[in-house]
Amino acid sequence: MQDFEHIVLSETGLKLRRDVILSAYSNFRIGGPARFFIEVTSLDQLVKAVEVACQHRFPFYLIGGGYNLLFDDAGYHGLIIRNRASAIKYLPDRGLLEVHSGSDLQQVIKHSMSSGWTGLEFLAGVPGTVGGAIYGNAGAFGQAIGEKVVEVLAFNREKQFISLKQPDLGFNYRYSNLKKNHQAILKAFLAVEKGATKEIARLVKGYLDQRSSKHPPRAVACAGSYFKNPVMPDGQRLAAGFLLEKSGARGMRVGQAAVYPGHCNFIINLGRATARDVQELARCLQEKVKENYGLWLEEEVIFVPANASML
Ligand SMILES: Cc1cc2nc3c(=O)[nH]c(=O)nc-3n(C[C@H](O)[C@H](O)[C@H](O)COP(=O)(O)OP(=O)(O)OC[C@H]3O[C@@H](n4cnc5c(N)ncnc54)[C@H](O)[C@@H]3O)c2cc1C
């Protein structure tokens, strides 16, 4: 549709950008041009952008911070909506934080720390937005955000506002039902308790210190752990990094994509990696682990093909 951007402008007042290079919006620093791109800074704009795309059946894909994504070398053929709708409010009568989905998770942690709300410390250092974290049930140190999500306000493809309670979201290891249903998360209500600022700060620092000893520094281009930790038939979860290391992943690379020397479950972009490099390396790693352990590692990083759509 040639005049989609004019339709969007006249129906919503939102101005789309054209041919925006997606590598600038993914921490992997990989990805070709998006045909259309918009950054929304309020829930009203987010709803309008999703609504107009649904109304005109124009393919769109919603992103947060781009910390868990691998964009296609061919870019994206529809509209990328980057969510930066950000607000944090404490609801004292319910003991909940009401957070807009484009809020930076680390800002939420900082805010909680300075205001004395405890419960979210384990998420310190997990980059990205609240919406992205809920979508993939982000977690660390044996806990995940889904445990803290009491309710989510979402906007669906039928252009309806819906309230989803924790059981509706089907949280599991790096999974929520949003992966199946493709609803846009607008707001989340997170359970917190009153705590002592000093103790919260101590916990946050402890988690950040543990992360910095294992994870690549922020300047390294990657999208977090590449594979999920697989579950054995007896329910035991194995560390993908350990399996990869024991299978000889250390030092492997394809083109400009390489296994991070400090932790084999991170694939990093050495500078000019393509999505194809990353996917080929990932495939080699999967095959190595399959040979050694008979297990096929599943990707945690989300590949966004040029023709993906949340319609
Ligand atoms: C150095 C590093 C360390 C990391 N450590 C961890 C870790 O410890 N634990 C962990 O779980 N992850 C970790 N990650 C991965 C990443 O931080 C999380 O997955 C994070 O929650 C992604 O958020 P995002 O806003 O960047 O989402 P994006 O990467 O932008 O998007 C991810 C998915 O969420 C969907 N999405 C985003 N916003 C919305 C919304 N509002 N409504 C509906 N769907 C939405 C997108 O469509 C996409 O499919 C790490 C990544 C890096 C780079």
The ligand as an ORCA input file, in Angstrom:
! r2SCAN-3c Opt
* xyz 0 1
  C      23.308     -8.236     28.037
  C      21.928     -8.822     28.100
  C      21.547     -9.509     29.247
  C      20.276    -10.084     29.319
  N      19.913    -10.754     30.466
  C      18.698    -11.310     30.554
  C      18.298    -12.022     31.730
  O      19.021    -12.122     32.700
  N      17.057    -12.582     31.750
  C      16.207    -12.483     30.691
  O      15.085    -13.016     30.768
  N      16.548    -11.812     29.557
  C      17.761    -11.224     29.470
  N      18.120    -10.544     28.334
  C      17.176    -10.451     27.214
  C      16.304     -9.161     27.277
  O      16.852     -8.228     28.144
  C      14.898     -9.489     27.738
  O      14.315    -10.446     26.918
  C      14.018     -8.232     27.768
  O      12.877     -8.497     28.528
  C      13.629     -7.749     26.381
  O      12.896     -6.542     26.494
  P      12.810     -5.551     25.259
  O      11.949     -4.399     25.655
  O      14.163     -5.215     24.783
  O      12.028     -6.448     24.198
  P      12.326     -6.561     22.632
  O      13.609     -7.269     22.449
  O      12.180     -5.244     21.978
  O      11.140     -7.502     22.173
  C      11.086     -8.845     22.590
  C       9.694     -9.406     22.272
  O       8.734     -8.759     23.114
  C       7.646     -8.293     22.339
  N       7.156     -7.073     22.974
  C       7.901     -5.994     23.345
  N       7.102     -5.059     23.904
  C       5.834     -5.560     23.866
  C       4.563     -5.046     24.285
  N       4.419     -3.852     24.855
  N       3.481     -5.833     24.084
  C       3.595     -7.065     23.509
  N       4.771     -7.591     23.092
  C       5.879     -6.837     23.278
  C       8.234     -8.010     20.954
  O       7.220     -8.066     19.959
  C       9.247     -9.130     20.821
  O       8.632    -10.289     20.298
  C      19.381     -9.956     28.240
  C      19.773     -9.248     27.084
  C      21.022     -8.672     27.025
  C      21.409     -7.921     25.796
*
